[in-house]
Structures are given as C-alpha cells and as structure tokens.
Amino acid sequence: MVAVGVAGVALLWPLLAALVPGCASDLVTPVQEQVKPESSLLRPKVMIAIVARNAAHSLPYYLGCIDRLDYPKERIAIWAATDHNVDNTTAMLREWLKSAQHVYHYVEWRPMEEPRSYTDEWGPKHWPPSRFNHLMKLRQAALKAARERWADYILFVDSDNLLTNPRVLKLMMAENLTLVAPMLESRSLYSNFWCGITPQGYYKRTPDYQPIREWKRLGCFPVPMVHSTFLLDLRRESSRDLAFYPPHPDYSWAFDDIMVFAFSARQAGVQMYVCNREHYGFLPVPLKAQQSVEDESENFIHTITEALSEYTHSCCHFTCIQRNHFLCLNAQIFLINLKRRLDRRTRMLKTMTSLGLQPTLTNAVDGKALNTSQLQALGIEMMPGYKDPYSGRVLTRGEIGCFLSHHSIWTQVIERSLQKILILEDDVRFEPRFKRRLQAIMDDISRTQLNWDLIYVGRKRMQVQQPEQSVEGVNNLVEADYSYWTLGYALSQQGARKLLAAQPFTKMLPVDEFLPVMFNKHPNTEYMSHFEPRDLKAFSVEPLLIYPTHYTGEPGYISDTETSTIWDDEAVATDWDRTGASQPATNALFIPHVPLPGMWGLLRPEKT
C-alpha cells in the first residue's frame, strides 16, 4: 500500500470533488440558520359566572374588582344573570355589560325583571326552597354554557365577594387543582370554606379551621366544602360529572345549593381545596333571614372598609356613585394625617366616604421636621422625670408632633366656637354599623343631658382589674379609666377649654398619657401632681367602635411617634421597639424644617 502524505491528500481533494458529483456538498457542513423559539401559549379560556340579586350596594365594587383582574380580557367570557330584585341591580348590571361586551371575549345576559320576590319567602334575605331551586338552575346553566363554549375554567364569584388581589385567577390556576377556592376574609372567622361536615351535610366545627383562617398554616388544603368563590378546571375529566342541578340521585341532605354541589363533588371523586398562601379578597358575614336589603347594604359597608384597610386601590366601577347621607352628629369630624403618609390619607378618605362620614383633613405636625429652635420658641419642655413605660426612653419629637396636632384642633374648637367635635387618627379600622351605633350613643347623651368633656371611641384600656362604671341612661357608655391611644375621641367645647387651660407645653407628656392625667385616672401620681384641676369628665364607648389597623410587630405596622429623635437632642434616634431594644433607623421622606412664624400653617384644616 502506497502511503499518501498530507500534501498528497491536499492535492487529491479537489480532484475527488470534481469526479464525484455532490461529494463536496455531502462532506461540507452547511451553515445553520438561527432557530426561532416557540411563542408562548395563550392563557386558558375562562368564563366568569355572575348571579346577582339585590346587589346594587355591592356591584360597583364587585365589578370593579372583576375589571381589575390581571388576566387578558379577550380570554374571559362573562355569563350574568339577575332576578327577583327590589333595587337597581338589573340596570346597573346591564350598564356594565354594555361596556364589557366590547372588551371581554363573550357576554351572555339573562335578566328577569319580574317577579320581584318569591311567593314563599319572608323577605329578601330569606332562602325558601324555591330560591335554592332557582339559584341551582342558574349555576347549572352557567356551567353548561362554559362547557358548550369550550372554556378551560369557570370562576364562580358571589356578587358581594371582593377579589382585591388582581392576580387571584392566575394564582388559583397555578395550583393545578380541579376545584380550588381562594380563602376570603371577613370581620370574623367566617370564610368561604368548611373543614368539617356532618353525615347529614351540615357544618362541623374542627380544630383545623382556625389555623387556616388565621394564616397560621399556609398552603392549599383539602376540605369538604368551598362556596361563594371558587375555580373549576373544566379540562379535567372528572369535572364532567359535577352538577348543581338536578341533585345527585343519591342526595339526601338538606336542599341547599352549596351542600348539593359538595355532595356532587364527593360522588364525582373531585376533592375541594382552599388556598391561603396570599390575601385574595373579602366577603361579608351572612345576615339573618328577617333582615332587610338596607341591613345588607350597611353590612357590606364594613366589608368595603375592611378591604380598604389592606388595599388602597379603588375597586369602584361606577365612579359617579356617591353616598350623600353623612353622620348627623352635629359635630365636625377632624382627621389627623401626616402629609407624607399619603397611603393612609387615601385609605381613610375612601373609607370614611363609604361610611357616609365627611371629614375635615388636618395636616399633622411632623416630629421629624421639628428642630430645637422651634421647640424653644413654643416653650415646650418635657415633664421632669417622664419615662416611656415600655422602653424607658424620654419624650420623642414624634410624640411632640402628635401632641401639637391634637392641641391645634382643641384650639380651633375655642376659636371657632365649635360645640363638639370628633377627632380621628389615620390608622384606624371601623367596627360594623359604626355610624348607627355612634349616633345612638350621642342621641342617648343628648336625651339624658349628660355632662361630658371627652368620649373615647377607640382606645387601649390599661386598667383591667376592676370593671368600669356604666353610665345610667346611656347604653354602651362607661366612665373611662386609665387608657392609652388617641385613635378617636369626641370632645366638647368645655373639654377643649379644660385641656388648653392646663398649659401642657411646659410639662409635656405624650397626648395619650396627658388625657388620663386630666381626668385624674393616671396611675403615676407624680405626673398628676403637675396639673390642677384634673376634672375632665371622660367616658368611653363600650364596646369600642374603632381599633388600630395594625398592632406593634405586625406586618405593615408603622409608628411616627416612636421612630424619630428625643425631644431635646436631634442627634439621638428613638427607634425603639416595645422590648426596649434599639432598632436601626429607616429611610424616611425628608420634610423641610418649617419656619417658626408659619409653623401653625401646618395645622390649617383642608376641607375634603
């Protein structure tokens, strides 16, 4: 065999390529074209089923939340039905659907104008068998429509449930479950799931419920019942056996729509799940059968205020709707808010509007903007020997700013000859029927001609060893004992005069320590010895009507009184927690120092 060198191979290669057609193309690696990636999949198709009755009070917020869902609207179909209404539900829903049909993939509308009530019902909140029967038929019709249109999912949402988390639809789909419900919140432990069920199909109390409802256990949990709001995956084979109507042939439980569907899921082998990994939305506590549409509307107002305590974005679709019935206390309402706390201001103004309260906005004095020369010019001195009972620190500039904010309103009471006012801070949540309950107390006070100076509406009661004395002739009012916090209180002109006459600037305490001193109930007699007389007539509503939105240590808790500097040294920060440990200061929005001559301009009210 003849050995061929490298040079010989190089000479033979062109000859071989010429003699053998196609050889070169087969042997030479072609240039690869760039491969384009596959496009993303379209989102699954969803039908949202809306069944509304006497829902005019909730529809603006409910539909706003539907509109705000973070999901392509061209992949959503709307199926809506309404019947037996005594309010404006039909017209409101029709108005929304007219605009929705141009945005959503498909809209189906099933209104029924008459009759306005069921023949066998006691009232609009009563559930006779005929109402259950009609509702189950409507939900079955929605389910049938979703299947016929080849929807991948159907989302059932009761018309008073507020899905405040825009990502809820995507989040529930990501759980990859046949039947799943986002856990909804209410003012109580009530929610849209059960953890236990009796052999007869009724609710059964179990130890598993509360840890899930209170987010002590997080995840998605198998449960025997979900209702009100839930997502059904229609791509699952087992979903074809689910039905709202007619009830399963073996069904023997009470004739109730949620029980019928839970039994259907059990027979179809479909496990129900509830998820609480995030906060998804809110629902109202159910009313009793004898209650009215007006009661339902007032009950729903509390659901709105709860939602606004966590979410400041408006869910209101009908922006033209306003509540014009304001609280008839014959008292001006002052809302204290720091300008840099815009989120609190927005939330409180929306909340108070929903409650029918019309506040006068007072820009609070920012303790972080106070300097030593301003304090000296005002003659402010800390009370000798004062120590914070928790941390042992001295007075902070945040506490001084808070005191000055309240003091400015007391001054306005005298300057403007106001007979009585209500002062609210901006970090409160309102109890159900706040307006009606406070009005009833004030009416009783007027009727009995009670001589009063100050009435706590919200506080932290510190003396708990002995019960406080009830006030004769006035329901839900007690003589106030030692209390913390100035969340909210009513103040008479007489009370304002007493507080100002004490000249507190030269012996300043935090305002919530000063008030108990003035009604002679502070446990520290040394503090009280600096003030005479101490004859403020102080009372408190009981039970309380407002509470803090957040407590110390909770996510979202912010204190503008504790996180500042000590009163007489701008260099010493006071970022203590309640255990007395020093905390690193957080970056705060800079507020320029206010020149002393114009300082009280911070306190001029803004009418909202």
Residue pairs with C-beta under 8 A, 6 or more apart in sequence:
4 12
16 23
17 23
17 24
42 75
43 71
43 72
43 75
44 75
44 152
44 153
44 173
44 235
45 75
45 76
45 77
45 105
45 149
45 150
45 151
45 152
45 153
46 71
46 75
46 76
46 77
46 151
46 152
46 153
46 154
46 155
46 169
47 76
47 77
47 78
47 79
47 142
47 145
47 146
47 149
47 151
47 153
47 154
47 155
48 66
48 76
48 77
48 78
48 79
48 154
48 155
48 157
49 79
49 80
49 139
49 142
49 143
49 146
49 154
49 155
49 156
49 157
50 66
50 78
50 79
50 80
50 81
50 93
50 157
50 159
51 80
51 81
51 82
51 135
51 138
51 139
51 142
51 158
51 159
52 59
52 80
52 81
52 82
52 89
52 93
52 159
53 82
53 83
53 84
53 85
53 89
53 124
53 159
54 84
54 85
54 86
54 87
54 89
54 124
54 293
54 296
55 62
55 82
55 87
55 89
55 159
55 160
56 87
56 88
56 89
56 92
57 87
57 293
57 296
57 297
57 300
57 301
58 159
58 160
58 300
58 303
59 89
59 92
59 93
59 96
59 159
59 317
59 318
60 92
60 316
60 317
60 318
60 321
61 162
61 304
61 307
61 315
61 316
61 317
62 157
62 159
62 160
62 161
62 162
62 315
63 93
63 96
63 317
64 314
64 315
64 316
64 317
65 162
65 163
65 164
65 281
65 315
66 157
66 163
67 317
68 166
68 313
68 315
69 76
69 163
69 166
69 168
69 169
70 166
70 167
70 169
70 170
71 169
71 170
73 103
73 104
73 105
74 104
74 105
75 105
76 104
76 105
77 104
77 105
77 106
77 107
77 108
77 146
77 149
77 151
78 97
78 100
78 104
78 106
78 107
78 108
79 108
79 110
79 141
79 142
79 145
79 146
80 93
80 97
80 107
80 108
80 109
80 110
81 109
81 110
81 111
81 112
81 138
81 141
81 142
82 89
82 90
82 93
82 110
82 111
82 112
83 111
83 112
83 134
83 138
84 112
84 115
84 116
84 117
84 118
84 124
84 131
85 116
86 116
86 117
86 124
86 293
87 293
90 111
90 113
92 318
93 111
94 109
94 111
95 318
96 317
97 107
97 109
100 107
101 107
106 149
108 145
110 138
110 141
117 124
118 128
118 130
118 131
118 134
119 130
120 128
120 129
120 130
121 127
121 128
121 130
121 131
122 289
122 290
123 289
123 290
123 291
123 292
124 292
124 293
124 296
125 287
125 288
125 289
125 290
125 291
125 292
125 293
125 295
125 296
126 289
126 290
127 256
127 289
129 255
132 255
132 256
132 257
133 245
133 255
135 257
136 244
136 245
136 247
136 257
136 260
137 244
137 245
139 156
139 244
139 245
139 257
139 261
140 243
140 244
140 245
142 154
142 156
143 154
143 232
143 242
143 243
143 244
146 154
146 234
147 234
147 240
151 234
152 233
152 234
152 235
153 173
153 231
153 232
153 233
153 234
153 235
154 231
154 232
154 234
155 169
155 229
155 230
155 231
155 232
156 228
156 229
156 230
156 231
156 232
157 163
157 228
157 229
158 228
158 229
158 283
160 283
160 284
160 300
160 303
161 184
161 192
161 228
161 229
161 281
161 282
161 283
162 281
162 282
162 283
162 303
162 304
162 307
162 315
163 182
163 229
163 280
163 281
164 279
164 280
164 281
164 282
164 307
164 310
164 311
164 313
164 315
165 171
165 182
165 278
165 279
165 280
165 281
167 278
168 182
168 280
168 281
169 231
171 182
171 275
171 277
171 278
171 280
172 180
172 181
172 182
172 231
172 275
173 231
175 220
175 273
175 275
177 220
177 233
177 271
177 273
178 232
178 233
178 236
178 238
178 239
178 270
178 271
179 226
179 230
179 231
179 232
179 233
179 239
179 242
179 265
179 270
179 271
179 272
179 273
180 220
180 226
180 230
180 231
180 272
180 273
180 274
180 275
181 192
181 193
181 226
181 227
181 228
181 229
181 230
181 231
181 272
181 273
181 274
181 275
182 229
182 274
182 275
182 280
182 281
183 191
183 192
183 193
183 212
183 213
183 274
183 275
183 276
183 280
184 191
184 192
184 228
184 229
184 280
184 281
184 282
184 283
185 191
185 279
185 281
185 282
185 283
185 306
186 282
186 283
186 284
186 285
186 303
186 306
187 285
187 302
187 303
187 306
187 432
188 285
189 209
189 210
189 213
189 214
190 283
190 285
190 286
191 213
191 274
191 283
192 226
192 227
192 228
192 229
192 230
192 274
192 283
193 212
193 223
193 225
193 226
193 227
193 272
193 274
194 203
194 204
194 209
194 223
194 224
194 225
195 204
195 206
195 208
195 209
195 212
195 221
195 223
195 224
196 203
196 204
196 205
196 206
196 208
196 209
196 224
197 203
197 204
197 224
197 225
197 262
198 204
200 253
200 254
201 253
201 254
201 256
201 259
201 262
201 263
202 253
202 254
203 225
208 221
210 216
211 217
212 221
212 274
212 276
213 276
215 276
217 276
218 276
218 277
219 275
219 276
219 277
220 273
220 274
220 275
220 277
221 273
221 274
221 275
221 276
222 271
222 272
222 273
223 272
223 273
223 274
224 262
224 266
224 272
225 258
225 259
225 262
225 272
226 272
226 273
226 274
227 258
227 261
228 283
229 281
229 283
230 272
232 239
232 242
233 239
236 270
238 268
238 269
238 270
239 268
239 270
241 264
241 267
241 268
241 269
241 270
242 261
242 264
242 265
242 268
242 270
243 261
243 264
244 257
244 260
244 261
244 264
245 260
247 255
247 260
247 263
247 264
248 260
248 263
248 264
248 267
250 267
251 260
251 263
253 259
253 260
253 263
262 272
265 271
265 272
279 310
281 307
282 303
282 306
282 307
283 303
284 296
284 299
284 300
284 302
284 303
285 299
287 295
287 296
287 299
298 432
298 433
298 436
299 432
301 354
301 355
302 430
302 431
302 432
302 433
302 434
304 351
304 354
305 351
305 354
305 355
305 429
305 430
306 429
307 315
308 347
308 350
308 351
308 354
309 347
309 351
309 429
309 549
312 343
312 346
312 347
312 350
314 350
322 353
323 353
323 354
323 356
324 356
325 356
326 356
326 357
326 358
327 333
327 355
327 356
327 357
327 358
327 435
327 438
327 439
328 439
329 420
329 422
329 438
329 439
329 442
330 419
330 420
331 418
331 419
331 420
331 421
331 422
331 442
331 490
332 360
332 418
332 421
332 422
333 352
333 357
333 358
333 359
333 360
333 421
333 422
333 423
333 424
334 359
334 360
334 362
334 409
334 421
334 422
334 423
334 424
334 605
335 348
335 349
335 352
335 359
335 360
335 361
335 362
335 424
335 425
335 426
336 362
336 364
336 405
336 406
336 409
336 423
336 424
336 425
336 426
337 344
337 345
337 348
337 361
337 362
337 363
337 364
337 426
338 344
338 363
338 364
338 366
338 426
338 560
339 345
339 363
339 364
339 366
339 591
340 366
340 588
340 589
340 591
341 426
341 558
341 560
344 426
344 427
345 361
345 426
347 426
348 359
348 424
348 426
348 428
349 359
349 361
349 608
351 430
352 358
352 359
355 430
355 434
355 435
356 435
357 435
358 608
359 424
359 608
360 605
360 606
360 607
360 608
361 605
361 606
361 607
361 608
362 405
362 408
362 409
362 603
362 605
362 606
363 602
363 603
363 604
363 606
364 401
364 402
364 405
364 602
365 400
365 401
365 402
365 404
365 405
365 408
365 599
365 602
365 603
366 401
366 560
366 591
366 602
367 396
367 397
367 398
367 399
367 400
367 401
367 402
367 560
367 561
367 564
367 565
368 397
368 398
368 401
368 560
368 564
368 565
368 588
368 591
369 401
369 591
369 592
369 593
369 594
370 397
370 400
370 401
370 593
371 570
371 593
372 568
372 570
373 596
374 593
374 594
374 596
374 599
375 397
375 400
375 567
375 568
377 596
378 404
378 505
379 505
379 506
380 400
380 505
380 506
380 508
380 567
381 505
381 506
381 507
381 508
382 394
382 395
382 507
382 508
382 567
382 568
383 395
383 507
383 508
383 509
383 527
383 530
384 507
385 526
386 394
386 395
386 509
386 513
386 527
387 393
387 394
388 394
388 576
390 576
390 578
390 579
390 580
391 562
391 576
391 577
391 578
391 580
392 580
393 566
393 574
393 576
394 566
394 567
394 568
395 508
395 509
395 510
395 566
395 567
396 561
396 562
396 564
396 565
396 566
396 567
396 574
397 564
397 565
397 566
397 567
397 570
398 559
398 560
398 561
398 562
398 563
398 564
398 574
399 510
399 511
399 561
399 562
399 564
399 567
400 508
400 567
401 560
401 561
401 564
402 486
402 510
402 511
402 560
402 561
403 504
403 508
403 509
403 510
403 511
403 514
404 603
405 603
406 423
406 486
406 511
407 499
407 500
407 504
407 511
408 600
408 603
409 421
409 423
409 603
410 491
410 496
410 499
410 500
411 496
411 500
412 418
412 605
413 421
413 491
413 493
413 496
414 493
414 496
414 497
414 500
417 493
418 493
419 492
419 493
420 490
420 491
420 492
420 493
421 490
421 491
422 457
422 488
422 489
422 490
422 491
423 486
423 488
423 489
423 490
423 491
424 457
424 487
424 488
424 546
425 486
425 487
425 488
427 487
427 548
427 549
427 550
427 558
428 458
428 487
428 488
428 546
428 547
428 548
428 549
429 546
429 547
429 548
429 549
430 545
430 546
431 437
431 543
431 544
431 545
431 546
431 547
434 545
434 546
437 476
437 541
437 545
438 457
438 541
438 545
440 475
440 476
441 455
441 474
441 475
441 476
441 477
441 541
442 490
444 473
444 474
444 475
444 477
445 452
445 455
445 474
445 477
447 473
448 472
448 473
448 474
450 471
450 473
450 474
450 539
451 537
452 492
452 495
452 537
452 538
452 539
453 491
453 492
453 494
453 495
453 498
453 519
453 536
453 537
453 538
454 480
454 489
454 490
454 491
454 492
454 495
454 515
454 519
454 536
454 537
454 538
454 539
455 477
455 489
455 490
455 538
455 539
455 540
455 541
456 480
456 483
456 488
456 489
456 538
456 539
456 540
456 541
456 544
457 487
457 488
457 489
457 490
457 541
457 544
457 545
457 546
458 485
458 487
458 488
458 489
458 544
458 545
458 546
458 547
458 548
459 480
459 483
459 484
459 485
459 486
459 487
459 489
459 540
459 544
460 483
460 484
460 485
461 468
461 481
461 482
461 483
461 540
462 481
462 482
462 483
462 484
463 481
463 482
463 483
463 521
463 523
466 481
468 478
468 479
468 480
468 481
468 540
468 542
469 478
469 479
470 477
470 478
470 479
470 542
471 477
471 478
471 479
471 539
476 541
476 542
476 543
477 539
477 540
477 541
477 542
478 539
478 540
478 542
479 538
479 539
479 540
480 516
480 519
480 521
480 538
480 539
480 540
481 521
482 516
482 521
482 522
482 523
483 512
483 515
483 516
483 521
483 540
484 512
485 512
485 548
486 511
486 512
486 515
487 546
487 547
487 548
488 545
488 546
489 515
491 499
495 536
495 537
498 518
498 533
498 535
498 536
499 514
499 515
499 518
499 536
502 514
502 518
502 531
504 514
504 531
507 530
507 531
508 514
508 567
509 517
509 527
510 561
513 522
513 527
515 536
515 538
516 522
516 538
517 527
517 528
517 530
517 531
517 534
518 531
518 534
518 536
518 538
519 534
519 535
519 536
519 537
519 538
520 528
520 534
520 535
520 536
521 538
522 528
528 534
549 556
550 556
550 557
550 558
551 557
552 559
552 577
552 578
553 577
553 578
562 574
562 575
562 576
563 573
563 574
563 575
563 583
563 585
563 586
563 588
564 573
564 574
565 571
565 572
565 573
565 574
566 572
566 574
573 582
573 585
575 582
575 583
575 584
575 585
575 586
576 582
576 583
577 583
594 601
594 602
